[in-house]
Amino acid sequence: IETSKRVKAWWFVAENGKLAVSVRYGTQVLELAKGKWAVEVPAEKDLPSVLEVLKTAVLEGELDAAMDGASKKLRAGFEK
């Protein structure tokens, strides 16, 4: 069975006109650093290298704390 699925965009154009990429855990956008919710991509051609850096950060556990916080927030929503 084939069905359509709406996928939320994980990129957007920032106010300065540059491409920005956010990282999600479920429906939650992860805070990558204090007050930083996205990575700015200098040019579209740089997107693959930025995604590789994000992949490496995930594999090395650098986003574990942010994912843990998002997970707790998500679970708290089900407890109500």
N, C-alpha and C positions, 0 to 999 in steps of 0.2 A: 504494500500500500504506500503510495506516495502522498505526502501532504505538505502544504506550505507552512513555513515557520518563520515568524518575524524575528530577526536578529537585531538587537540594539547595536547601534554604531559604537565602536570603541575608539573612534577618532573624531576630531572636530577641528574646525579652523578657529584659531585663537583670535583675539581682538587685534593683534599685530599682523594678522594675515598668514601666519605660519601654521603648519599642520601640528596638531598635538595628539598624543596617544595616551589614553587612560587605561588602567589595569583594573579589571573587575574580578570579584570573588562572588559568584552568584549575581545578585542584583546590586551589590555594594561596590562602589568605586573605592579602590584602596588608596590610602594616603601614603605616598611613596617616601616622603620626608615631611617634616613639620610644615604644614600649610601647603604642601605640594601634592596635587591630585593628578597631574599629568606630566608627560615628558614632551618637551617641544622638539619637533623635528625640523632641522634647518631647511631641508628641501625634500621633495617627494623621493628623489633618488637615494636619500639617506635612510629611508624607512626600513629597509631590510637590516641594516647594521644596528639601528636602534632596537628593532625587535630581537635581534641576536643578543644584545646587551641585556634586555629585559628577561629573555629566556635564561641566560646565564645567572642572573640575579635570583630567579626563582629556583633554579636547580641547586644553587649554593645556599639556599635558605635565607637569603637577605630579605625576603618579603614574608617570612613566616610570622613575625610579630603582627604585621598588618593583616594577614589572613586570619590569624587567631582572633584579633579584635573584631573583624567583620563576621567571623563565625559565631562569636558570642553574641553579637548584636542581632544576628539572624535568628539564633536559637531563642533569645529573649522575646522576640516577636511572636514565636509560637506558644510561649508559656502563658500569654495573656488570655 
